[in-house]
Amino acid sequence: MLTAPELPTVPPSRAEASLPSLLKAWRQLRRLPQLELALAAGVSQRHLSFVESGRARPSRALLLDLAQALDLPLRERNLLLHAGGFAPVFEHRTLSDDDMASVRRALELTLKHHEPYPAIVLDRQWNTLLRNQAAERLMAVLGPPDEVWQRVDPSGRQNVLRLSFHPQGLRPLVRNWEQVAPHMLERLQREMVAAPMDEALRALHQDLVAMAGLGKASKPQGGAVAPLTPTVNVEMALGDLTLRVFSLLSTFGTAQDVTTDELRIETFFPADEVTATFFQSLAP
């Protein structure tokens, strides 16, 4: 059974944490010595030590340099600035805001161009924000979408990982579950390492591990090792038909907004001609 990765203790409420405790916690989470972080931020180790101990008050520019050196998500950079007594730099918009019109158009265009194959837009916690018609058609295989989401995620957030792991979601259809589930959990673990203070990701990981129902992986007989494919394909059984798909995750490379920074597009591709034909047959 996979468990959450070991992470250092973080401030219980980082939104109200002091700057010294927050900065020191992030440095420890990134496993950076003071000297290495100081060099990366262009400041002396002595001054950084004074900042971490509360004996010196850093400038806004220094905090941004430290956040850059620590590779903090934009949401966490705002919290670091707040702890230092400065206003947030990176705005947090919704996809319906006028300023996000170009981002939304890019997302909708990507979803539309990926037809007849499924594509969805997710937030940082794997909740669905947008999806194309092909994804809607695939969801309909499980039943009326509203009823399916109510079964697997009553919170209303439409979390795709909960949809995948829930025993009344996609999981019963996945023939190679014991191969696919560990890869999905490991991907979530990597995100937890990158954003270790995200308590929602930790809670999601714990729920998924509890739902995973993974047994001990069977060992190959006689020392034989199956050849690795380029990707781990998800094999879904629909009656006598087996669909094989793999996915690609895309993000914005130059995000300057918290929401945009946390968006990702997951596009699904057929791994064989049978699957490609199936999705093409569903398209209007």
Stockholm file with secondary structure:
# STOCKHOLM 1.0

chainA/1-284         MLTAPELPTVPPSRAEASLPSLLKAWRQLRRLPQLELALAAGVSQRHLSFVESGRARPSRALLLDLAQALDLPLRERNLLLHAGGFAPVFEHRTLSDDDMASVRRALELTLKHHEPYPAIVLDRQWNTLLRNQAAERLMAVLGPPDEVWQRVDPSGRQNVLRLSFHPQGLRPLVRNWEQVAPHMLERLQREMVAAPMDEALRALHQDLVAMAGLGKASKPQGGAVAPLTPTVNVEMALGDLTLRVFSLLSTFGTAQDVTTDELRIETFFPADEVTATFFQSLAP
#=GR chainA/1-284 SS CCCCCCCCCCCTTTTTCCHHHHHHHHHHHTTCCHHHHHHHHTSCHHHHHHHHHTSSCCCHHHHHHHHHHTTCCHHHHHHHHHHTTCCCSSCCCCTTSGGGHHHHHHHHHHHHHTTTSCEEEECTTSBEEEECHHHHHHHGGGSCHHHHHHHHCTTSSCBHHHHHHSTTTTGGGBTTHHHHHHHHHHHHHHHHHHSTTCHHHHHHHHHHHHHHCCCCCCCCGGGCCCCCCSSCCEEEEETTEEEEEEEEEECCTTCCSHHHHHCEEEEEEESSHHHHHHHHHHCC
#=GC SS_cons         CCCCCCCCCCCTTTTTCCHHHHHHHHHHHTTCCHHHHHHHHTSCHHHHHHHHHTSSCCCHHHHHHHHHHTTCCHHHHHHHHHHTTCCCSSCCCCTTSGGGHHHHHHHHHHHHHTTTSCEEEECTTSBEEEECHHHHHHHGGGSCHHHHHHHHCTTSSCBHHHHHHSTTTTGGGBTTHHHHHHHHHHHHHHHHHHSTTCHHHHHHHHHHHHHHCCCCCCCCGGGCCCCCCSSCCEEEEETTEEEEEEEEEECCTTCCSHHHHHCEEEEEEESSHHHHHHHHHHCC
//
